[in-house]
């Protein structure tokens, strides 16, 4: 059985950490710049339910 290549595993782990950090920094910069397409604020959960229709006075 071949011995495990710990150097390769370590390098892959470091690359994954670096990629995740870069993604986080990019997302932070995009939020700061106000890039459209990504929600800036989450809406409250109660807004999903449609509101009741408002009553209209009868027209004469």
mmCIF file as gemmi writes it, N, C-alpha and C atoms, coordinates in Angstrom:
data_model
loop_
_atom_site.group_PDB
_atom_site.id
_atom_site.type_symbol
_atom_site.label_atom_id
_atom_site.label_alt_id
_atom_site.label_comp_id
_atom_site.label_asym_id
_atom_site.label_entity_id
_atom_site.label_seq_id
_atom_site.pdbx_PDB_ins_code
_atom_site.Cartn_x
_atom_site.Cartn_y
_atom_site.Cartn_z
_atom_site.occupancy
_atom_site.B_iso_or_equiv
_atom_site.pdbx_formal_charge
_atom_site.auth_seq_id
_atom_site.auth_asym_id
_atom_site.pdbx_PDB_model_num
ATOM 1 N N . UNK Axp A 1 ? 0.854 -1.174 0 1 0 ? 1 A 1
ATOM 2 C CA . UNK Axp A 1 ? 0 0 0 1 0 ? 1 A 1
ATOM 3 C C . UNK Axp A 1 ? 0.903 1.241 0 1 0 ? 1 A 1
ATOM 4 N N . UNK Axp A 2 ? 0.585 2.227 -0.873 1 0 ? 2 A 1
ATOM 5 C CA . UNK Axp A 2 ? 1.413 3.439 -0.933 1 0 ? 2 A 1
ATOM 6 C C . UNK Axp A 2 ? 1.199 4.311 0.308 1 0 ? 2 A 1
ATOM 7 N N . UNK Axp A 3 ? 2.238 5.025 0.671 1 0 ? 3 A 1
ATOM 8 C CA . UNK Axp A 3 ? 2.137 5.912 1.832 1 0 ? 3 A 1
ATOM 9 C C . UNK Axp A 3 ? 1.385 7.183 1.441 1 0 ? 3 A 1
ATOM 10 N N . UNK Axp A 4 ? 0.642 7.759 2.382 1 0 ? 4 A 1
ATOM 11 C CA . UNK Axp A 4 ? -0.119 8.979 2.077 1 0 ? 4 A 1
ATOM 12 C C . UNK Axp A 4 ? 0.808 10.157 1.789 1 0 ? 4 A 1
ATOM 13 N N . UNK Axp A 5 ? 0.387 10.983 0.864 1 0 ? 5 A 1
ATOM 14 C CA . UNK Axp A 5 ? 1.173 12.158 0.476 1 0 ? 5 A 1
ATOM 15 C C . UNK Axp A 5 ? 0.641 13.36 1.273 1 0 ? 5 A 1
ATOM 16 N N . UNK Axp A 6 ? 1.183 13.549 2.454 1 0 ? 6 A 1
ATOM 17 C CA . UNK Axp A 6 ? 0.697 14.614 3.333 1 0 ? 6 A 1
ATOM 18 C C . UNK Axp A 6 ? 0.973 16.003 2.776 1 0 ? 6 A 1
ATOM 19 N N . UNK Axp A 7 ? 2.04 16.15 2.035 1 0 ? 7 A 1
ATOM 20 C CA . UNK Axp A 7 ? 2.347 17.449 1.435 1 0 ? 7 A 1
ATOM 21 C C . UNK Axp A 7 ? 1.277 17.875 0.44 1 0 ? 7 A 1
ATOM 22 N N . UNK Axp A 8 ? 0.797 16.916 -0.356 1 0 ? 8 A 1
ATOM 23 C CA . UNK Axp A 8 ? -0.253 17.22 -1.33 1 0 ? 8 A 1
ATOM 24 C C . UNK Axp A 8 ? -1.544 17.61 -0.619 1 0 ? 8 A 1
ATOM 25 N N . UNK Axp A 9 ? -1.905 16.836 0.422 1 0 ? 9 A 1
ATOM 26 C CA . UNK Axp A 9 ? -3.131 17.132 1.165 1 0 ? 9 A 1
ATOM 27 C C . UNK Axp A 9 ? -3.056 18.517 1.815 1 0 ? 9 A 1
ATOM 28 N N . UNK Axp A 10 ? -1.882 18.837 2.371 1 0 ? 10 A 1
ATOM 29 C CA . UNK Axp A 10 ? -1.708 20.144 3.013 1 0 ? 10 A 1
ATOM 30 C C . UNK Axp A 10 ? -1.846 21.269 1.994 1 0 ? 10 A 1
ATOM 31 N N . UNK Axp A 11 ? -1.247 21.083 0.829 1 0 ? 11 A 1
ATOM 32 C CA . UNK Axp A 11 ? -1.31 22.103 -0.226 1 0 ? 11 A 1
ATOM 33 C C . UNK Axp A 11 ? -2.754 22.315 -0.684 1 0 ? 11 A 1
ATOM 34 N N . UNK Axp A 12 ? -3.494 21.229 -0.843 1 0 ? 12 A 1
ATOM 35 C CA . UNK Axp A 12 ? -4.89 21.347 -1.269 1 0 ? 12 A 1
ATOM 36 C C . UNK Axp A 12 ? -5.723 22.084 -0.215 1 0 ? 12 A 1
ATOM 37 N N . UNK Axp A 13 ? -5.45 21.794 1.034 1 0 ? 13 A 1
ATOM 38 C CA . UNK Axp A 13 ? -6.155 22.463 2.129 1 0 ? 13 A 1
ATOM 39 C C . UNK Axp A 13 ? -5.845 23.961 2.134 1 0 ? 13 A 1
ATOM 40 N N . UNK Axp A 14 ? -4.561 24.297 1.945 1 0 ? 14 A 1
ATOM 41 C CA . UNK Axp A 14 ? -4.157 25.709 1.9 1 0 ? 14 A 1
ATOM 42 C C . UNK Axp A 14 ? -4.805 26.425 0.719 1 0 ? 14 A 1
ATOM 43 N N . UNK Axp A 15 ? -4.857 25.769 -0.44 1 0 ? 15 A 1
ATOM 44 C CA . UNK Axp A 15 ? -5.487 26.383 -1.618 1 0 ? 15 A 1
ATOM 45 C C . UNK Axp A 15 ? -6.975 26.618 -1.384 1 0 ? 15 A 1
ATOM 46 N N . UNK Axp A 16 ? -7.633 25.668 -0.738 1 0 ? 16 A 1
ATOM 47 C CA . UNK Axp A 16 ? -9.06 25.823 -0.446 1 0 ? 16 A 1
ATOM 48 C C . UNK Axp A 16 ? -9.281 27.003 0.499 1 0 ? 16 A 1
ATOM 49 N N . UNK Axp A 17 ? -8.435 27.137 1.507 1 0 ? 17 A 1
ATOM 50 C CA . UNK Axp A 17 ? -8.557 28.256 2.444 1 0 ? 17 A 1
ATOM 51 C C . UNK Axp A 17 ? -8.337 29.584 1.728 1 0 ? 17 A 1
ATOM 52 N N . UNK Axp A 18 ? -7.331 29.617 0.849 1 0 ? 18 A 1
ATOM 53 C CA . UNK Axp A 18 ? -7.02 30.841 0.115 1 0 ? 18 A 1
ATOM 54 C C . UNK Axp A 18 ? -8.187 31.231 -0.795 1 0 ? 18 A 1
ATOM 55 N N . UNK Axp A 19 ? -8.759 30.239 -1.482 1 0 ? 19 A 1
ATOM 56 C CA . UNK Axp A 19 ? -9.891 30.496 -2.386 1 0 ? 19 A 1
ATOM 57 C C . UNK Axp A 19 ? -11.091 31.014 -1.603 1 0 ? 19 A 1
ATOM 58 N N . UNK Axp A 20 ? -11.372 30.414 -0.449 1 0 ? 20 A 1
ATOM 59 C CA . UNK Axp A 20 ? -12.499 30.843 0.377 1 0 ? 20 A 1
ATOM 60 C C . UNK Axp A 20 ? -12.289 32.275 0.876 1 0 ? 20 A 1
ATOM 61 N N . UNK Axp A 21 ? -11.064 32.589 1.282 1 0 ? 21 A 1
ATOM 62 C CA . UNK Axp A 21 ? -10.765 33.94 1.767 1 0 ? 21 A 1
ATOM 63 C C . UNK Axp A 21 ? -10.946 34.965 0.654 1 0 ? 21 A 1
ATOM 64 N N . UNK Axp A 22 ? -10.477 34.634 -0.566 1 0 ? 22 A 1
ATOM 65 C CA . UNK Axp A 22 ? -10.628 35.551 -1.699 1 0 ? 22 A 1
ATOM 66 C C . UNK Axp A 22 ? -12.1 35.756 -2.041 1 0 ? 22 A 1
ATOM 67 N N . UNK Axp A 23 ? -12.881 34.679 -1.983 1 0 ? 23 A 1
ATOM 68 C CA . UNK Axp A 23 ? -14.315 34.793 -2.261 1 0 ? 23 A 1
ATOM 69 C C . UNK Axp A 23 ? -14.998 35.699 -1.239 1 0 ? 23 A 1
ATOM 70 N N . UNK Axp A 24 ? -14.613 35.555 0.023 1 0 ? 24 A 1
ATOM 71 C CA . UNK Axp A 24 ? -15.204 36.394 1.062 1 0 ? 24 A 1
ATOM 72 C C . UNK Axp A 24 ? -14.844 37.857 0.854 1 0 ? 24 A 1
ATOM 73 N N . UNK Axp A 25 ? -13.579 38.126 0.515 1 0 ? 25 A 1
ATOM 74 C CA . UNK Axp A 25 ? -13.153 39.51 0.284 1 0 ? 25 A 1
ATOM 75 C C . UNK Axp A 25 ? -13.878 40.107 -0.919 1 0 ? 25 A 1
ATOM 76 N N . UNK Axp A 26 ? -14.069 39.311 -1.972 1 0 ? 26 A 1
ATOM 77 C CA . UNK Axp A 26 ? -14.774 39.793 -3.158 1 0 ? 26 A 1
ATOM 78 C C . UNK Axp A 26 ? -16.229 40.091 -2.83 1 0 ? 26 A 1
ATOM 79 N N . UNK Axp A 27 ? -16.87 39.208 -2.071 1 0 ? 27 A 1
ATOM 80 C CA . UNK Axp A 27 ? -18.262 39.421 -1.687 1 0 ? 27 A 1
ATOM 81 C C . UNK Axp A 27 ? -18.392 40.674 -0.826 1 0 ? 27 A 1
ATOM 82 N N . UNK Axp A 28 ? -17.43 40.882 0.063 1 0 ? 28 A 1
ATOM 83 C CA . UNK Axp A 28 ? -17.452 42.071 0.919 1 0 ? 28 A 1
ATOM 84 C C . UNK Axp A 28 ? -17.301 43.335 0.082 1 0 ? 28 A 1
ATOM 85 N N . UNK Axp A 29 ? -16.395 43.303 -0.9 1 0 ? 29 A 1
ATOM 86 C CA . UNK Axp A 29 ? -16.192 44.461 -1.767 1 0 ? 29 A 1
ATOM 87 C C . UNK Axp A 29 ? -17.43 44.727 -2.614 1 0 ? 29 A 1
ATOM 88 N N . UNK Axp A 30 ? -18.08 43.655 -3.087 1 0 ? 30 A 1
ATOM 89 C CA . UNK Axp A 30 ? -19.298 43.812 -3.883 1 0 ? 30 A 1
ATOM 90 C C . UNK Axp A 30 ? -20.416 44.432 -3.045 1 0 ? 30 A 1
ATOM 91 N N . UNK Axp A 31 ? -20.541 43.997 -1.801 1 0 ? 31 A 1
ATOM 92 C CA . UNK Axp A 31 ? -21.579 44.568 -0.929 1 0 ? 31 A 1
ATOM 93 C C . UNK Axp A 31 ? -21.31 46.042 -0.693 1 0 ? 31 A 1
ATOM 94 N N . UNK Axp A 32 ? -20.034 46.372 -0.485 1 0 ? 32 A 1
ATOM 95 C CA . UNK Axp A 32 ? -19.669 47.764 -0.216 1 0 ? 32 A 1
ATOM 96 C C . UNK Axp A 32 ? -19.95 48.632 -1.443 1 0 ? 32 A 1
ATOM 97 N N . UNK Axp A 33 ? -19.701 48.086 -2.635 1 0 ? 33 A 1
ATOM 98 C CA . UNK Axp A 33 ? -19.917 48.826 -3.874 1 0 ? 33 A 1
ATOM 99 C C . UNK Axp A 33 ? -21.39 48.862 -4.256 1 0 ? 33 A 1
ATOM 100 N N . UNK Axp A 34 ? -22.213 48.022 -3.64 1 0 ? 34 A 1
ATOM 101 C CA . UNK Axp A 34 ? -23.643 48.016 -3.946 1 0 ? 34 A 1
ATOM 102 C C . UNK Axp A 34 ? -23.954 47.382 -5.282 1 0 ? 34 A 1
ATOM 103 N N . UNK Axp A 35 ? -23.348 46.257 -5.567 1 0 ? 35 A 1
ATOM 104 C CA . UNK Axp A 35 ? -23.578 45.563 -6.834 1 0 ? 35 A 1
ATOM 105 C C . UNK Axp A 35 ? -25.008 45.049 -6.866 1 0 ? 35 A 1
ATOM 106 N N . UNK Axp A 36 ? -25.774 45.372 -7.934 1 0 ? 36 A 1
ATOM 107 C CA . UNK Axp A 36 ? -27.143 44.858 -8.022 1 0 ? 36 A 1
ATOM 108 C C . UNK Axp A 36 ? -27.141 43.358 -8.303 1 0 ? 36 A 1
ATOM 109 N N . UNK Axp A 37 ? -28.262 42.716 -7.974 1 0 ? 37 A 1
ATOM 110 C CA . UNK Axp A 37 ? -28.37 41.291 -8.226 1 0 ? 37 A 1
ATOM 111 C C . UNK Axp A 37 ? -28.199 40.471 -6.966 1 0 ? 37 A 1
ATOM 112 N N . UNK Axp A 38 ? -27.578 41.032 -5.965 1 0 ? 38 A 1
ATOM 113 C CA . UNK Axp A 38 ? -27.437 40.346 -4.699 1 0 ? 38 A 1
ATOM 114 C C . UNK Axp A 38 ? -28.202 41.142 -3.645 1 0 ? 38 A 1
ATOM 115 N N . UNK Axp A 39 ? -29.029 40.467 -2.864 1 0 ? 39 A 1
ATOM 116 C CA . UNK Axp A 39 ? -29.802 41.192 -1.852 1 0 ? 39 A 1
ATOM 117 C C . UNK Axp A 39 ? -28.885 41.792 -0.8 1 0 ? 39 A 1
ATOM 118 N N . UNK Axp A 40 ? -29.088 43.071 -0.518 1 0 ? 40 A 1
ATOM 119 C CA . UNK Axp A 40 ? -28.279 43.741 0.487 1 0 ? 40 A 1
ATOM 120 C C . UNK Axp A 40 ? -28.827 43.489 1.873 1 0 ? 40 A 1
ATOM 121 N N . UNK Axp A 41 ? -30.167 43.442 1.975 1 0 ? 41 A 1
ATOM 122 C CA . UNK Axp A 41 ? -30.805 43.205 3.258 1 0 ? 41 A 1
ATOM 123 C C . UNK Axp A 41 ? -31.851 42.131 3.084 1 0 ? 41 A 1
ATOM 124 N N . UNK Axp A 42 ? -31.988 41.294 4.1 1 0 ? 42 A 1
ATOM 125 C CA . UNK Axp A 42 ? -33.018 40.275 4.047 1 0 ? 42 A 1
ATOM 126 C C . UNK Axp A 42 ? -34.316 40.881 4.525 1 0 ? 42 A 1
ATOM 127 N N . UNK Axp A 43 ? -35.406 40.502 3.863 1 0 ? 43 A 1
ATOM 128 C CA . UNK Axp A 43 ? -36.702 41.007 4.249 1 0 ? 43 A 1
ATOM 129 C C . UNK Axp A 43 ? -37.25 40.154 5.384 1 0 ? 43 A 1
ATOM 130 N N . UNK Axp A 44 ? -38.065 40.748 6.251 1 0 ? 44 A 1
ATOM 131 C CA . UNK Axp A 44 ? -38.653 39.969 7.343 1 0 ? 44 A 1
ATOM 132 C C . UNK Axp A 44 ? -39.498 38.82 6.804 1 0 ? 44 A 1
ATOM 133 N N . UNK Axp A 45 ? -39.621 37.771 7.58 1 0 ? 45 A 1
ATOM 134 C CA . UNK Axp A 45 ? -40.338 36.576 7.145 1 0 ? 45 A 1
ATOM 135 C C . UNK Axp A 45 ? -41.83 36.855 6.945 1 0 ? 45 A 1
ATOM 136 N N . UNK Axp A 46 ? -42.397 37.853 7.595 1 0 ? 46 A 1
ATOM 137 C CA . UNK Axp A 46 ? -43.826 38.143 7.491 1 0 ? 46 A 1
ATOM 138 C C . UNK Axp A 46 ? -44.23 38.736 6.152 1 0 ? 46 A 1
ATOM 139 N N . UNK Axp A 47 ? -43.279 39.185 5.335 1 0 ? 47 A 1
ATOM 140 C CA . UNK Axp A 47 ? -43.62 39.798 4.055 1 0 ? 47 A 1
ATOM 141 C C . UNK Axp A 47 ? -43.967 38.784 2.977 1 0 ? 47 A 1
ATOM 142 N N . UNK Axp A 48 ? -43.75 37.504 3.228 1 0 ? 48 A 1
ATOM 143 C CA . UNK Axp A 48 ? -44.055 36.493 2.234 1 0 ? 48 A 1
ATOM 144 C C . UNK Axp A 48 ? -45.555 36.289 2.063 1 0 ? 48 A 1
ATOM 145 N N . UNK Axp A 49 ? -46.324 36.589 3.101 1 0 ? 49 A 1
ATOM 146 C CA . UNK Axp A 49 ? -47.773 36.399 3.051 1 0 ? 49 A 1
ATOM 147 C C . UNK Axp A 49 ? -48.395 37.629 2.398 1 0 ? 49 A 1
ATOM 148 N N . UNK Axp A 50 ? -49.228 37.436 1.358 1 0 ? 50 A 1
ATOM 149 C CA . UNK Axp A 50 ? -49.852 38.606 0.722 1 0 ? 50 A 1
ATOM 150 C C . UNK Axp A 50 ? -50.825 39.275 1.688 1 0 ? 50 A 1
ATOM 151 N N . UNK Axp A 51 ? -50.882 40.582 1.625 1 0 ? 51 A 1
ATOM 152 C CA . UNK Axp A 51 ? -51.774 41.31 2.518 1 0 ? 51 A 1
ATOM 153 C C . UNK Axp A 51 ? -53.217 41.197 2.017 1 0 ? 51 A 1
ATOM 154 N N . UNK Axp A 52 ? -54.13 41.409 2.93 1 0 ? 52 A 1
ATOM 155 C CA . UNK Axp A 52 ? -55.553 41.334 2.58 1 0 ? 52 A 1
ATOM 156 C C . UNK Axp A 52 ? -55.908 42.519 1.671 1 0 ? 52 A 1
ATOM 157 N N . UNK Axp A 53 ? -56.806 42.307 0.703 1 0 ? 53 A 1
ATOM 158 C CA . UNK Axp A 53 ? -57.17 43.414 -0.178 1 0 ? 53 A 1
ATOM 159 C C . UNK Axp A 53 ? -57.898 44.509 0.617 1 0 ? 53 A 1
ATOM 160 N N . UNK Axp A 54 ? -57.651 45.744 0.24 1 0 ? 54 A 1
ATOM 161 C CA . UNK Axp A 54 ? -58.295 46.861 0.927 1 0 ? 54 A 1
ATOM 162 C C . UNK Axp A 54 ? -59.699 47.033 0.383 1 0 ? 54 A 1
ATOM 163 N N . UNK Axp A 55 ? -60.598 47.409 1.252 1 0 ? 55 A 1
ATOM 164 C CA . UNK Axp A 55 ? -61.99 47.571 0.855 1 0 ? 55 A 1
ATOM 165 C C . UNK Axp A 55 ? -62.158 48.886 0.097 1 0 ? 55 A 1
ATOM 166 N N . UNK Axp A 56 ? -62.792 48.81 -1.049 1 0 ? 56 A 1
ATOM 167 C CA . UNK Axp A 56 ? -63.075 50.002 -1.869 1 0 ? 56 A 1
ATOM 168 C C . UNK Axp A 56 ? -64.502 50.458 -1.566 1 0 ? 56 A 1
ATOM 169 N N . UNK Axp A 57 ? -64.725 51.759 -1.387 1 0 ? 57 A 1
ATOM 170 C CA . UNK Axp A 57 ? -66.106 52.218 -1.174 1 0 ? 57 A 1
ATOM 171 C C . UNK Axp A 57 ? -66.904 52.043 -2.466 1 0 ? 57 A 1
ATOM 172 N N . UNK Axp A 58 ? -68.161 51.693 -2.34 1 0 ? 58 A 1
ATOM 173 C CA . UNK Axp A 58 ? -68.982 51.489 -3.561 1 0 ? 58 A 1
ATOM 174 C C . UNK Axp A 58 ? -69.104 52.809 -4.33 1 0 ? 58 A 1
ATOM 175 N N . UNK Axp A 59 ? -69.051 52.697 -5.646 1 0 ? 59 A 1
ATOM 176 C CA . UNK Axp A 59 ? -69.176 53.878 -6.491 1 0 ? 59 A 1
ATOM 177 C C . UNK Axp A 59 ? -70.639 54.035 -6.889 1 0 ? 59 A 1
ATOM 178 N N . UNK Axp A 60 ? -71.145 55.273 -6.764 1 0 ? 60 A 1
ATOM 179 C CA . UNK Axp A 60 ? -72.543 55.525 -7.13 1 0 ? 60 A 1
ATOM 180 C C . UNK Axp A 60 ? -72.656 56.374 -8.369 1 0 ? 60 A 1
